[in-house]
Amino acid sequence: MLTTILRIGRYLHLDTTIFLFAAGGIQALTFILLARGLGAGGFGRLAILQALVQLSLDFVSLGAGEALVRRVSRDRHQYPSALFHAIAMTILTAIPISIVLALLARNIDTSIPFFNILLFTFGEATGNRLGAIVELAFISHSLVRSANLIRIVQAMLKLLSVVVAVSWLSVLQVENWALVQGITTLLASVICLLIAIRQLGVPRVRLHLEDLGFGFFMATSHLSVVIQGAADRLLLGLFAGAEVAGVYSAAMRGVQFGLIPVQGVLRNSFPAFFSAGAQGVAGTYSVARGNLKKVFFIGSLVAIILICAADLLAMALGHGFADTSKVLRWLAFVPLFQGVQYTLDNSVSGADRPLLVTLVNAFGTALFVFLVAGLARPLGIAGAVIAVYTSQLCVISIYAALLWNWLRREKMVKRHRDLTLQAD
């Protein structure tokens, strides 16, 4: 019995899910302590700075992390130069982006010294991207458990900085905390990078300029997802009111929590798509078929749990969030659809077609924003829910049609080649 349970756990990558839940719990505790220490006003000012960095974070390194996974999953000997390329691209892109962000933030909040803002933007942009690259370096070697531990280490270091700065040193002004957070994020990423270098090897000086196009398209594709994640709440707030946006945002937090088990599956299979992509779409499709079975099972289970536990979220949030349970039930199948979408997305990008991934995701984002803008005023939250499922189904359908067409063409080419060989 125990052997069967362990086998099922390995098949569904439950160890990764546990690590991601643990990291999410540490981040939640960090958020609570920081919000209590800075107060509503100070935390709101910090949130504006973080939002600016978040919107630009995908262009830091220009997708060099994904390019690293593609190279290393196909040839482990390319890891040293791929790691150097990723580190160099992170620093080279983070410097100008941080300066621009600091100038923008300075115009928004003039009370924070420019040096503090600059160090915050550079530390957050460089540190968060370097941390992600370290995780991808381990994932490219199929060392997913080590990547999960790296995420825990980063979360713990940030929590420790909050405890020390807020509780012991009483750094309760956002002006000072911006400086502390920038240094802490950068330092945490450097520590994790040193761990990766010790375990995986020293980087070798070389830039892979041929990876810039692939990385740019991957970064643009990720940016579409970020924009889509923020557009619904913004448009609901504009057209339906802040209270409606708050209820919807609370329900989406529950959905994001339910997405973690699906991310566990996607995280473990990510390098396999690029490794199989050397054989074309047929290779990535074979990986996708096994992945989709896991996504369907876990996504369906998550949907059932979210539907049953929706009332608990509303009770925990208290007065004003009574409708959250209803909205969470409406959105319960979003993790399932998102898992399917990301699996097909990885199938296309793994086969070296990043431009198509960018175009499809950009179309999905544009459709989503258009639908939310048109339906939010007459339908409120229901309009946003319709927009979520409609855009996801459209993107999934496009990916499925593209994959079917490519597979059909590859089979025709293979059949023609076989007939030619038989004739010879």
N, C-alpha and C positions, 0 to 999 in steps of 0.2 A: 504493500500500500504506500509506504513512505517513498519507495523507489519510483513508483508511478507519479506521485505528487512532484517529486524532484524533476522527473523527466518532463512533465508538463510545464513546470516553472522555467526550466531551461529553454523549452520550445517557445514559450511566450515572453522570454527575457524578463522575467519578473524581478531578477536581481537589479537590472537597470532601472526598472520602475521604482523600486524601493529607494535606490540612491537618488533618483530625481525627486521623489517625494521628500526625502530628507533634506536635500538642498533647498527645495521650495519652502519647507518648514523653517529652515535657518534664515532664509531671505525674508520670510514673513515676520519672524521675531525681530530681525534687524529693522524692518520697516516700522514695526510698532514702537520699538525703543527710540528710533530716530524721530518719529512723529511726535512722541511724547516729549522728547528733549527739546526739539526746536519749536514746538507749538504749531498751531494751525497756520498762522501767518508765515512763520519761517519755513515750515515744510512746503507750503505752497510756492514760495519763492524758489526753493531748491528744486521743486518738481518742474518748474518752468525751464530751469537750466538743464535738468536731466532730459526733458522732452526735446530740447534743441539738439543735444548730443545724440539721442536715440534716432532722430530722423535722419541724421547724417552718418550714423555708425556703419551702415552697409557699404559706404564708399571708402571707408578706411581700409586700406590694403587692397581694394579693388578686386575682391573675390579671390585673393591669393590662398586663403585657407582651403577653399573648394578645389582650386587648382592643385594644391599639395595632395589632397586626397586622391584626385584623379591620377596624378603621376605615381605616387607611392603604391597605390593599390594595384597598379599594373607592373611596376618595377621598383622593388624595395631599395635597389641601389641608388635611386634618384632622390632618396630622402634627404641627405645632407644639403644638396644644392636647392631642393624645393623648400626646405626649412629656411635657409638663408634668404631666398627670394621672398618668402612670406614675411619674415621679420623686416627686411629692408623696405618692402612695399608698405608695410604698416607704418613705419616711422616716416617715410618720405611723404605719404599721403596725410598722416595725422597732423603734421606740422602746419601746412596751410589751412587744413580744415579747422584746426583748433583756433588759429588766429581769426579766421572769419567768424566762427561761432562766438569767440570772446568779444569781438566787436559788436555782433548782434545782441548778445546778452548784456553788454554794457549799456546799450541804448534802452533795453527793457528795464534793467535794474541798475540805476546809477549809484546806489549806496554801497555796492560791493566793489572793493578795489580791483582795478583791471588786472593786476598781477595774480590775484587770487582766482579771478574768473579764468584767466589764461591757463593757470596750472590745473584748475578743475577740468576744463574742456580737454586739455592735452592728456591729463591723467586718465580721465574716463574713456576718451576715444582710443588712446593707445592701449591702456590696460585691459579694457573689455575685449578689444579685438585680439590682443596677444593671448589673453586667456582662452578665447575661442579657438585660436590657431593651435595652442597646446593641446586642447581637447581633440581637435581634428587630427593632429599628429599621431596621437595614440590610436584614434579610431581608424586611421589609414593603415595601421599595423594590426588591426582587428583586436586591439587591446582596449575594449570598451570599458571594462571594469576600471582600468587605470584612468581613463578619461572621466569616468564618473567620480573617482576619488579626487581628481583635480578640481572638479566643480565643487565638491564638498570643501576642499582646502580653501578655495577662493571665498566661498560663502562664510566659512568660519573666520578667516582673517578679517573680512569686512565687519562681521558681527563683533569681533574682538575690538576693532577700532572704535565702533560705536559705543561699546560698553566703557572703554577707557576714556574716550573723549567726552562723552555726554555725562556719564555717571561719576567718574573720578576727577576729571579735569574741568568739568562744568563748561565745556565749549558749547554754549547754548545759542550763539549767534550764527546765522547762516553765513556771514562774512568769513568767520573763522572755520566753520565746518566745510565750506567749499574747498578751502586749502587742504584740510585734513583728508577729505574724501578723495581728492585728486591724487595725493601722495599715496594713500592706502591702496587704491585700485591699481596704480602703477606698480607699487612694491609687490602686491599680491601676484600680479601677472609675471613679474620678473622671477619671483621665487618658483612659481609653477614652470616657467620656461627653463630654469636651471635644473629642475627635477626631470623634465623631458630630455634635456641635453645629456644628463647623467645616465638615463636609462636607454635612450634611443640613439645617441651619438651626437657628435659636434657638427654644426652646420659648416658647409663648404661654400666659399665665396663664388657665387655665380647667380646671374639674373636670367630668368627664363622669359624673355620679352615676348615669346610666342604665346605665353599664357595670358597676356594682358587682355586680349579680346574675349577669351573665355571667361576670365574673372570679371570683366566689366559687365557682361551680359548676366552673369550670375548675381552680381551685386544689384543690378537694376531690377532683376526678378524679385529678389528679397525685399527691395524697397517698395515694390507694388504691394507685397503682403503687409508691410508696416503701415503704408497709407490706408489700406483697406481696414486694418485693425483699429485705426483712429477715426476714420471718416464717419462710421455709424454713430458713435457717441456725440461727435461734434454736430452732425446734421440733426440728430434727434434733439440735442439741446437748443439748436437754433429754431427748429420748426415745431417742436412739441413741448419744450420747456425743460428746465434743469431737473425737475423731479422725475420726469419720464426717463431722461437720460441716465439718472442715478440708478433707477430700478433696473434698466437694461444693462448698465455697466456691472451691477452687482451679480446679475444672472450670468453675464459673460465670464466673470471671475470663476463662477462655479463650473462653467464649460471648460475654461482653461485648466482648471484643476483636474477635470475628467479627461483632458487630452493627454495628461502625463503618461498613462499606460500605453497609449498609442505611440507617443514619442519614443517610448522605450523600444518598441519594435523597429521604428524607423531609424533610430540611432544605431542599432546593431547592424542593420542591413545596408546602411549608407555606402560604405566602401565597396560592397559587393556589386552595386550597380556600375560603378566606374571600372571595376576589374572586368566584369562581364561585357562592358561597353566596347571593349576592344574587338569583340565579335559582332558588333552592330546591334540593331534593335532586337534581333532574335536572342542575343545573350541577355540583355537587360529585361526582356519580357519573361524569360525563364525565372529570373530572380523575383520579378514582380508577382508572378503567379503564386509562389510560396508566401510572399509577403502579404498579399491580399487576403489569403485565408486567415492569417493571424489578425490582420486589421479588422476583418469582418467579425471575427469572434470577439475580440476585445472591445471593439467599438459598440457592438450590440450589448455586451455585458455592461459597459459604462452607461449606455443609454438607459438601461433598466434601472441601474443604481441611481442615476440622476433623477429619473422620474419618481422613484420611491422616496428619495431623500430630499426632494425639493422643499418640502415644508420645513425641514430642519434648518435650511439656509435662511428662510424667511423669519423663523423664530429667533435665530442667532442675531440677525441684523436688527430686529426690533421694529419699533413704530415707524411707519412710512414705507416699509418694504414688503407689505402684505402681498403685492402682485408679483414679487420676485419668484415665488414658487411656480406660478402659472407660466411666467416667461421662461424659467429654467426648463420646464417640461416641454415647451415649444422647441427649445434649442437643444434638447437632449441628444439628438442624432447628429449634431454638428461635428463632434470628434470622429464619428464613423466616416462621414463624408470627407472631412478634412484629411483623415488618414488615407482614404482612397485617392484623393487628389494629389497628396504629396508622393504617394507611391508611383503614380503615373508620371508625375513631374520628374521624379528621380530616374524613371525609365528613359525619358526623353533626354534629360541632361546627361545621364550616364553614357548615352550613345553619341555624345559630342554634338548635340544640337541645342546649345544654350540660347541662340537667337530666337528659336521657336518657343522655348520656355518663357523667355522674356515677353514675347508678343502675346502669348496666350494668357499669361498672368496679368499683363497690362490690360488686355481686353476684359478679363474677369473683374479687375479692380474698377475699370471705367463703368462697366455694366452695374456693378454693385453700388457705386456712388450715385449713378443716374437713378437707379431704382429707389435707393433710400431717400434721395432728394425729392423724388416724385411721390413716394408713398408715405413719408413720415408725417406730413401735415394731415392728410385725411385719415390715416390708419394708425398713426402713432407707432408703438412698439411692434405691432403686428406687421406693419409695412417693412420695418427693418428685418424682421424674421423672414418674411417672404423674399427680401433681397438677398439674405444670406444663403438660403437654400437654392434660389434660382441661379445665382452666380456660381455656386459650387457645382450644381448639376450641369450648367453650360460648359464650365471648364473641364469637368470630368468627361463629358461627351466629346469635346474637341480632342482631348488627349487620346481617348479610346479610338476615335475615328482615325487619327494620325497613326497610332500604333498599328491598327488593323491594316491600313493602307501600306505602311512600310513593310510589315511582315509579309503581306501578299506579294509585294514587289520582290523582296528578298527571296521568297520561295520560287518565284518565276525565274529569277536570275540563276538560282541554284539548279533548278530543273533544266534550264537551257544549257548550263555548263555541263551537267551530267550527260545530257543527250549528245553534246558535242564530243565529249570524251569517249562515249560509247561508239560514236560514228568513226572516230579516229582509230 
